[in-house]
Amino acid sequence: MKLNLLSCDAQRPDKRAIARCIVEISLNCSDTLAYELTDILLEGDAVDIVVEDKNSGSALRALRKLSIDYDIIE
């Protein structure tokens, strides 16, 4: 499943927690790339990631918990 991460609505977003979440839910994402994607997301630009279908439910819950808005592309 492909997700488009749109924005983070948290008052004080936790960069480390967001990057860790991206690493855990996405396919083939390194720590360095996750931190770069987190910076891009927090600057206000959308980010695309690919999530395994079997982990999609827990991935979406984790994103909602971090106040990240997303669209499901595929």
Gaussian input, Z-matrix of N, CA and C with variables (Angstrom, degrees):
# hf/3-21g

backbone

0 1
 N
 C     1     B1
 C     2     B2     1     A1
 N     3     B3     2     A2     1     D1
 C     4     B4     3     A3     2     D2
 C     5     B5     4     A4     3     D3
 N     6     B6     5     A5     4     D4
 C     7     B7     6     A6     5     D5
 C     8     B8     7     A7     6     D6
 N     9     B9     8     A8     7     D7
 C    10    B10     9     A9     8     D8
 C    11    B11    10    A10     9     D9
 N    12    B12    11    A11    10    D10
 C    13    B13    12    A12    11    D11
 C    14    B14    13    A13    12    D12
 N    15    B15    14    A14    13    D13
 C    16    B16    15    A15    14    D14
 C    17    B17    16    A16    15    D15
 N    18    B18    17    A17    16    D16
 C    19    B19    18    A18    17    D17
 C    20    B20    19    A19    18    D18
 N    21    B21    20    A20    19    D19
 C    22    B22    21    A21    20    D20
 C    23    B23    22    A22    21    D21
 N    24    B24    23    A23    22    D22
 C    25    B25    24    A24    23    D23
 C    26    B26    25    A25    24    D24
 N    27    B27    26    A26    25    D25
 C    28    B28    27    A27    26    D26
 C    29    B29    28    A28    27    D27
 N    30    B30    29    A29    28    D28
 C    31    B31    30    A30    29    D29
 C    32    B32    31    A31    30    D30
 N    33    B33    32    A32    31    D31
 C    34    B34    33    A33    32    D32
 C    35    B35    34    A34    33    D33
 N    36    B36    35    A35    34    D34
 C    37    B37    36    A36    35    D35
 C    38    B38    37    A37    36    D36
 N    39    B39    38    A38    37    D37
 C    40    B40    39    A39    38    D38
 C    41    B41    40    A40    39    D39
 N    42    B42    41    A41    40    D40
 C    43    B43    42    A42    41    D41
 C    44    B44    43    A43    42    D42
 N    45    B45    44    A44    43    D43
 C    46    B46    45    A45    44    D44
 C    47    B47    46    A46    45    D45
 N    48    B48    47    A47    46    D46
 C    49    B49    48    A48    47    D47
 C    50    B50    49    A49    48    D48
 N    51    B51    50    A50    49    D49
 C    52    B52    51    A51    50    D50
 C    53    B53    52    A52    51    D51
 N    54    B54    53    A53    52    D52
 C    55    B55    54    A54    53    D53
 C    56    B56    55    A55    54    D54
 N    57    B57    56    A56    55    D55
 C    58    B58    57    A57    56    D56
 C    59    B59    58    A58    57    D57
 N    60    B60    59    A59    58    D58
 C    61    B61    60    A60    59    D59
 C    62    B62    61    A61    60    D60
 N    63    B63    62    A62    61    D61
 C    64    B64    63    A63    62    D62
 C    65    B65    64    A64    63    D63
 N    66    B66    65    A65    64    D64
 C    67    B67    66    A66    65    D65
 C    68    B68    67    A67    66    D66
 N    69    B69    68    A68    67    D67
 C    70    B70    69    A69    68    D68
 C    71    B71    70    A70    69    D69
 N    72    B72    71    A71    70    D70
 C    73    B73    72    A72    71    D71
 C    74    B74    73    A73    72    D72
 N    75    B75    74    A74    73    D73
 C    76    B76    75    A75    74    D74
 C    77    B77    76    A76    75    D75
 N    78    B78    77    A77    76    D76
 C    79    B79    78    A78    77    D77
 C    80    B80    79    A79    78    D78
 N    81    B81    80    A80    79    D79
 C    82    B82    81    A81    80    D80
 C    83    B83    82    A82    81    D81
 N    84    B84    83    A83    82    D82
 C    85    B85    84    A84    83    D83
 C    86    B86    85    A85    84    D84
 N    87    B87    86    A86    85    D85
 C    88    B88    87    A87    86    D86
 C    89    B89    88    A88    87    D87
 N    90    B90    89    A89    88    D88
 C    91    B91    90    A90    89    D89
 C    92    B92    91    A91    90    D90
 N    93    B93    92    A92    91    D91
 C    94    B94    93    A93    92    D92
 C    95    B95    94    A94    93    D93
 N    96    B96    95    A95    94    D94
 C    97    B97    96    A96    95    D95
 C    98    B98    97    A97    96    D96
 N    99    B99    98    A98    97    D97
 C   100   B100    99    A99    98    D98
 C   101   B101   100   A100    99    D99
 N   102   B102   101   A101   100   D100
 C   103   B103   102   A102   101   D101
 C   104   B104   103   A103   102   D102
 N   105   B105   104   A104   103   D103
 C   106   B106   105   A105   104   D104
 C   107   B107   106   A106   105   D105
 N   108   B108   107   A107   106   D106
 C   109   B109   108   A108   107   D107
 C   110   B110   109   A109   108   D108
 N   111   B111   110   A110   109   D109
 C   112   B112   111   A111   110   D110
 C   113   B113   112   A112   111   D111
 N   114   B114   113   A113   112   D112
 C   115   B115   114   A114   113   D113
 C   116   B116   115   A115   114   D114
 N   117   B117   116   A116   115   D115
 C   118   B118   117   A117   116   D116
 C   119   B119   118   A118   117   D117
 N   120   B120   119   A119   118   D118
 C   121   B121   120   A120   119   D119
 C   122   B122   121   A121   120   D120
 N   123   B123   122   A122   121   D121
 C   124   B124   123   A123   122   D122
 C   125   B125   124   A124   123   D123
 N   126   B126   125   A125   124   D124
 C   127   B127   126   A126   125   D125
 C   128   B128   127   A127   126   D126
 N   129   B129   128   A128   127   D127
 C   130   B130   129   A129   128   D128
 C   131   B131   130   A130   129   D129
 N   132   B132   131   A131   130   D130
 C   133   B133   132   A132   131   D131
 C   134   B134   133   A133   132   D132
 N   135   B135   134   A134   133   D133
 C   136   B136   135   A135   134   D134
 C   137   B137   136   A136   135   D135
 N   138   B138   137   A137   136   D136
 C   139   B139   138   A138   137   D137
 C   140   B140   139   A139   138   D138
 N   141   B141   140   A140   139   D139
 C   142   B142   141   A141   140   D140
 C   143   B143   142   A142   141   D141
 N   144   B144   143   A143   142   D142
 C   145   B145   144   A144   143   D143
 C   146   B146   145   A145   144   D144
 N   147   B147   146   A146   145   D145
 C   148   B148   147   A147   146   D146
 C   149   B149   148   A148   147   D147
 N   150   B150   149   A149   148   D148
 C   151   B151   150   A150   149   D149
 C   152   B152   151   A151   150   D150
 N   153   B153   152   A152   151   D151
 C   154   B154   153   A153   152   D152
 C   155   B155   154   A154   153   D153
 N   156   B156   155   A155   154   D154
 C   157   B157   156   A156   155   D155
 C   158   B158   157   A157   156   D156
 N   159   B159   158   A158   157   D157
 C   160   B160   159   A159   158   D158
 C   161   B161   160   A160   159   D159
 N   162   B162   161   A161   160   D160
 C   163   B163   162   A162   161   D161
 C   164   B164   163   A163   162   D162
 N   165   B165   164   A164   163   D163
 C   166   B166   165   A165   164   D164
 C   167   B167   166   A166   165   D165
 N   168   B168   167   A167   166   D166
 C   169   B169   168   A168   167   D167
 C   170   B170   169   A169   168   D168
 N   171   B171   170   A170   169   D169
 C   172   B172   171   A171   170   D170
 C   173   B173   172   A172   171   D171
 N   174   B174   173   A173   172   D172
 C   175   B175   174   A174   173   D173
 C   176   B176   175   A175   174   D174
 N   177   B177   176   A176   175   D175
 C   178   B178   177   A177   176   D176
 C   179   B179   178   A178   177   D177
 N   180   B180   179   A179   178   D178
 C   181   B181   180   A180   179   D179
 C   182   B182   181   A181   180   D180
 N   183   B183   182   A182   181   D181
 C   184   B184   183   A183   182   D182
 C   185   B185   184   A184   183   D183
 N   186   B186   185   A185   184   D184
 C   187   B187   186   A186   185   D185
 C   188   B188   187   A187   186   D186
 N   189   B189   188   A188   187   D187
 C   190   B190   189   A189   188   D188
 C   191   B191   190   A190   189   D189
 N   192   B192   191   A191   190   D190
 C   193   B193   192   A192   191   D191
 C   194   B194   193   A193   192   D192
 N   195   B195   194   A194   193   D193
 C   196   B196   195   A195   194   D194
 C   197   B197   196   A196   195   D195
 N   198   B198   197   A197   196   D196
 C   199   B199   198   A198   197   D197
 C   200   B200   199   A199   198   D198
 N   201   B201   200   A200   199   D199
 C   202   B202   201   A201   200   D200
 C   203   B203   202   A202   201   D201
 N   204   B204   203   A203   202   D202
 C   205   B205   204   A204   203   D203
 C   206   B206   205   A205   204   D204
 N   207   B207   206   A206   205   D205
 C   208   B208   207   A207   206   D206
 C   209   B209   208   A208   207   D207
 N   210   B210   209   A209   208   D208
 C   211   B211   210   A210   209   D209
 C   212   B212   211   A211   210   D210
 N   213   B213   212   A212   211   D211
 C   214   B214   213   A213   212   D212
 C   215   B215   214   A214   213   D213
 N   216   B216   215   A215   214   D214
 C   217   B217   216   A216   215   D215
 C   218   B218   217   A217   216   D216
 N   219   B219   218   A218   217   D217
 C   220   B220   219   A219   218   D218
 C   221   B221   220   A220   219   D219

   B1=1.4392
   B2=1.5282
   B3=1.3230
   B4=1.4604
   B5=1.5293
   B6=1.3352
   B7=1.4612
   B8=1.5152
   B9=1.3034
   B10=1.4502
   B11=1.5283
   B12=1.3338
   B13=1.4623
   B14=1.5205
   B15=1.3214
   B16=1.4530
   B17=1.5229
   B18=1.3238
   B19=1.4649
   B20=1.5210
   B21=1.3247
   B22=1.4604
   B23=1.5180
   B24=1.3402
   B25=1.4566
   B26=1.5198
   B27=1.3111
   B28=1.4672
   B29=1.5226
   B30=1.3375
   B31=1.4620
   B32=1.5149
   B33=1.3174
   B34=1.4691
   B35=1.5230
   B36=1.3279
   B37=1.4686
   B38=1.5282
   B39=1.3136
   B40=1.4603
   B41=1.5308
   B42=1.3250
   B43=1.4635
   B44=1.5211
   B45=1.3186
   B46=1.4624
   B47=1.5204
   B48=1.3215
   B49=1.4655
   B50=1.5300
   B51=1.3113
   B52=1.4652
   B53=1.5296
   B54=1.3213
   B55=1.4649
   B56=1.5256
   B57=1.3355
   B58=1.4645
   B59=1.5260
   B60=1.3274
   B61=1.4623
   B62=1.5291
   B63=1.3226
   B64=1.4698
   B65=1.5209
   B66=1.3245
   B67=1.4741
   B68=1.5249
   B69=1.3277
   B70=1.4640
   B71=1.5219
   B72=1.3360
   B73=1.4654
   B74=1.5212
   B75=1.3247
   B76=1.4638
   B77=1.5245
   B78=1.3088
   B79=1.4626
   B80=1.5195
   B81=1.3237
   B82=1.4684
   B83=1.5212
   B84=1.3118
   B85=1.4582
   B86=1.5272
   B87=1.3225
   B88=1.4623
   B89=1.5268
   B90=1.3181
   B91=1.4628
   B92=1.5228
   B93=1.3209
   B94=1.4663
   B95=1.5126
   B96=1.3247
   B97=1.4618
   B98=1.5207
   B99=1.3151
   B100=1.4661
   B101=1.5249
   B102=1.3366
   B103=1.4619
   B104=1.5264
   B105=1.3412
   B106=1.4651
   B107=1.5262
   B108=1.3351
   B109=1.4609
   B110=1.5302
   B111=1.3220
   B112=1.4627
   B113=1.5222
   B114=1.3295
   B115=1.4631
   B116=1.5207
   B117=1.3114
   B118=1.4701
   B119=1.5198
   B120=1.3279
   B121=1.4628
   B122=1.5186
   B123=1.3303
   B124=1.4654
   B125=1.5303
   B126=1.3326
   B127=1.4636
   B128=1.5189
   B129=1.3339
   B130=1.4522
   B131=1.5150
   B132=1.3275
   B133=1.4589
   B134=1.5250
   B135=1.3186
   B136=1.4617
   B137=1.5271
   B138=1.3283
   B139=1.4613
   B140=1.5207
   B141=1.3390
   B142=1.4621
   B143=1.5218
   B144=1.3253
   B145=1.4639
   B146=1.5224
   B147=1.3225
   B148=1.4652
   B149=1.5267
   B150=1.3413
   B151=1.4645
   B152=1.5183
   B153=1.3307
   B154=1.4607
   B155=1.5219
   B156=1.3205
   B157=1.4631
   B158=1.5230
   B159=1.3354
   B160=1.4638
   B161=1.5289
   B162=1.3424
   B163=1.4637
   B164=1.5231
   B165=1.3123
   B166=1.4629
   B167=1.5278
   B168=1.3183
   B169=1.4630
   B170=1.5155
   B171=1.3197
   B172=1.4657
   B173=1.5229
   B174=1.3322
   B175=1.4666
   B176=1.5234
   B177=1.3134
   B178=1.4684
   B179=1.5307
   B180=1.3177
   B181=1.4743
   B182=1.5247
   B183=1.3292
   B184=1.4659
   B185=1.5256
   B186=1.3174
   B187=1.4712
   B188=1.5259
   B189=1.3273
   B190=1.4689
   B191=1.5261
   B192=1.3265
   B193=1.4631
   B194=1.5322
   B195=1.3334
   B196=1.4652
   B197=1.5340
   B198=1.3349
   B199=1.4691
   B200=1.5244
   B201=1.3357
   B202=1.4595
   B203=1.5213
   B204=1.3416
   B205=1.4533
   B206=1.5202
   B207=1.3296
   B208=1.4594
   B209=1.5275
   B210=1.3312
   B211=1.4546
   B212=1.5148
   B213=1.3138
   B214=1.4527
   B215=1.5201
   B216=1.3282
   B217=1.4601
   B218=1.5225
   B219=1.3195
   B220=1.4592
   B221=1.4995
   A1=107.51
   A2=115.67
   A3=121.03
   A4=108.80
   A5=115.46
   A6=121.76
   A7=110.37
   A8=115.81
   A9=122.54
   A10=106.39
   A11=117.01
   A12=121.33
   A13=107.10
   A14=116.86
   A15=121.80
   A16=113.97
   A17=116.13
   A18=119.43
   A19=109.79
   A20=114.45
   A21=121.39
   A22=107.48
   A23=116.07
   A24=121.38
   A25=113.97
   A26=117.84
   A27=120.80
   A28=110.17
   A29=116.75
   A30=120.91
   A31=111.08
   A32=116.16
   A33=122.04
   A34=108.43
   A35=116.62
   A36=118.23
   A37=112.05
   A38=115.76
   A39=122.74
   A40=108.14
   A41=116.54
   A42=121.09
   A43=112.25
   A44=115.65
   A45=119.55
   A46=111.56
   A47=116.74
   A48=120.69
   A49=110.92
   A50=117.03
   A51=120.54
   A52=109.84
   A53=117.57
   A54=121.24
   A55=110.72
   A56=117.41
   A57=121.46
   A58=110.86
   A59=115.70
   A60=120.80
   A61=110.24
   A62=117.28
   A63=121.15
   A64=110.36
   A65=116.96
   A66=120.68
   A67=110.16
   A68=117.15
   A69=120.94
   A70=113.19
   A71=117.80
   A72=119.31
   A73=113.80
   A74=118.13
   A75=119.02
   A76=111.66
   A77=114.28
   A78=121.18
   A79=109.21
   A80=116.57
   A81=122.20
   A82=113.74
   A83=117.60
   A84=121.64
   A85=108.82
   A86=115.97
   A87=120.70
   A88=110.10
   A89=116.02
   A90=120.63
   A91=111.41
   A92=116.39
   A93=120.79
   A94=111.01
   A95=117.05
   A96=121.15
   A97=110.37
   A98=117.73
   A99=121.18
   A100=111.11
   A101=117.82
   A102=120.40
   A103=110.81
   A104=117.07
   A105=120.02
   A106=110.72
   A107=117.00
   A108=121.24
   A109=111.13
   A110=116.47
   A111=120.58
   A112=111.12
   A113=116.85
   A114=120.39
   A115=111.03
   A116=116.92
   A117=120.96
   A118=110.06
   A119=116.92
   A120=121.37
   A121=111.67
   A122=117.15
   A123=120.61
   A124=112.27
   A125=117.41
   A126=120.54
   A127=111.70
   A128=117.01
   A129=120.47
   A130=115.28
   A131=118.13
   A132=121.12
   A133=109.83
   A134=115.90
   A135=121.30
   A136=110.34
   A137=115.92
   A138=123.38
   A139=108.24
   A140=117.70
   A141=122.57
   A142=110.05
   A143=116.18
   A144=121.10
   A145=108.71
   A146=115.69
   A147=122.09
   A148=107.53
   A149=115.61
   A150=122.48
   A151=108.79
   A152=117.31
   A153=120.77
   A154=109.46
   A155=116.39
   A156=120.72
   A157=112.97
   A158=117.27
   A159=119.24
   A160=112.16
   A161=117.66
   A162=121.29
   A163=112.51
   A164=118.11
   A165=120.49
   A166=113.29
   A167=118.55
   A168=121.14
   A169=112.30
   A170=116.59
   A171=120.01
   A172=111.06
   A173=117.42
   A174=120.52
   A175=110.86
   A176=116.91
   A177=120.50
   A178=110.81
   A179=117.33
   A180=120.31
   A181=110.60
   A182=116.73
   A183=120.71
   A184=110.83
   A185=117.09
   A186=120.16
   A187=111.02
   A188=117.18
   A189=120.21
   A190=111.08
   A191=116.78
   A192=121.28
   A193=111.10
   A194=116.90
   A195=121.70
   A196=112.31
   A197=117.67
   A198=124.41
   A199=112.19
   A200=115.93
   A201=120.87
   A202=108.71
   A203=115.75
   A204=121.29
   A205=108.31
   A206=116.20
   A207=120.29
   A208=110.34
   A209=115.84
   A210=124.03
   A211=107.67
   A212=116.31
   A213=120.83
   A214=107.32
   A215=116.26
   A216=121.11
   A217=110.24
   A218=118.49
   A219=123.19
   A220=110.17
   D1=139.75
   D2=179.88
   D3=-108.00
   D4=131.54
   D5=-179.91
   D6=-117.11
   D7=144.77
   D8=173.36
   D9=-111.12
   D10=107.51
   D11=178.93
   D12=-80.55
   D13=119.07
   D14=-171.64
   D15=-91.76
   D16=-49.79
   D17=-176.77
   D18=-164.24
   D19=168.28
   D20=175.71
   D21=-121.02
   D22=119.90
   D23=-175.61
   D24=-95.08
   D25=6.29
   D26=-179.19
   D27=-69.00
   D28=143.65
   D29=178.60
   D30=-62.67
   D31=-45.70
   D32=177.86
   D33=-126.27
   D34=85.53
   D35=-177.42
   D36=-65.38
   D37=137.86
   D38=179.48
   D39=-92.13
   D40=101.66
   D41=-176.13
   D42=-58.46
   D43=-42.19
   D44=-179.13
   D45=-63.12
   D46=-43.75
   D47=-179.26
   D48=-66.20
   D49=-39.27
   D50=179.03
   D51=-66.25
   D52=-45.97
   D53=179.68
   D54=-62.28
   D55=-42.75
   D56=178.04
   D57=-61.35
   D58=-40.77
   D59=179.21
   D60=-63.63
   D61=-43.46
   D62=179.37
   D63=-61.73
   D64=-43.08
   D65=179.19
   D66=-62.13
   D67=-42.87
   D68=-176.15
   D69=-69.82
   D70=-37.18
   D71=-173.06
   D72=-94.24
   D73=-22.61
   D74=-174.76
   D75=-93.04
   D76=157.84
   D77=177.13
   D78=-86.01
   D79=132.51
   D80=172.73
   D81=54.42
   D82=51.72
   D83=178.00
   D84=-121.06
   D85=123.19
   D86=179.48
   D87=-83.10
   D88=168.12
   D89=177.81
   D90=-61.26
   D91=-43.00
   D92=-178.99
   D93=-61.98
   D94=-46.15
   D95=179.18
   D96=-63.74
   D97=-39.19
   D98=179.83
   D99=-62.14
   D100=-41.02
   D101=178.26
   D102=-66.99
   D103=-37.67
   D104=177.14
   D105=-64.91
   D106=-43.23
   D107=178.35
   D108=-64.53
   D109=-37.31
   D110=177.18
   D111=-62.99
   D112=-44.21
   D113=177.60
   D114=-61.13
   D115=-42.88
   D116=178.95
   D117=-62.32
   D118=-44.70
   D119=179.90
   D120=-61.87
   D121=-44.49
   D122=-177.46
   D123=-72.55
   D124=-19.57
   D125=174.43
   D126=-77.99
   D127=-12.49
   D128=175.57
   D129=111.14
   D130=2.45
   D131=178.71
   D132=-96.45
   D133=150.80
   D134=179.46
   D135=-77.39
   D136=152.45
   D137=-178.58
   D138=-132.11
   D139=134.84
   D140=176.67
   D141=-100.79
   D142=133.74
   D143=174.11
   D144=-135.69
   D145=158.27
   D146=177.68
   D147=-111.52
   D148=130.88
   D149=-177.93
   D150=-118.99
   D151=141.46
   D152=175.29
   D153=-63.80
   D154=138.39
   D155=-178.56
   D156=-61.04
   D157=-34.44
   D158=-177.87
   D159=-71.11
   D160=-20.30
   D161=179.28
   D162=-104.98
   D163=10.70
   D164=-171.43
   D165=-64.47
   D166=-39.00
   D167=-179.15
   D168=-63.58
   D169=-47.67
   D170=179.84
   D171=-69.92
   D172=-32.05
   D173=177.72
   D174=-65.02
   D175=-43.39
   D176=-179.93
   D177=-66.60
   D178=-37.74
   D179=176.93
   D180=-64.20
   D181=-42.08
   D182=-179.81
   D183=-63.65
   D184=-39.74
   D185=178.66
   D186=-66.51
   D187=-42.52
   D188=178.20
   D189=-63.04
   D190=-37.80
   D191=179.76
   D192=-63.15
   D193=-32.58
   D194=178.70
   D195=-89.05
   D196=7.93
   D197=179.76
   D198=61.55
   D199=39.17
   D200=177.91
   D201=-100.87
   D202=124.39
   D203=175.72
   D204=-83.97
   D205=141.37
   D206=-176.88
   D207=-146.35
   D208=160.25
   D209=170.99
   D210=-122.41
   D211=141.17
   D212=175.13
   D213=-89.66
   D214=120.65
   D215=-177.77
   D216=-89.86
   D217=-48.08
   D218=179.74
   D219=-130.22

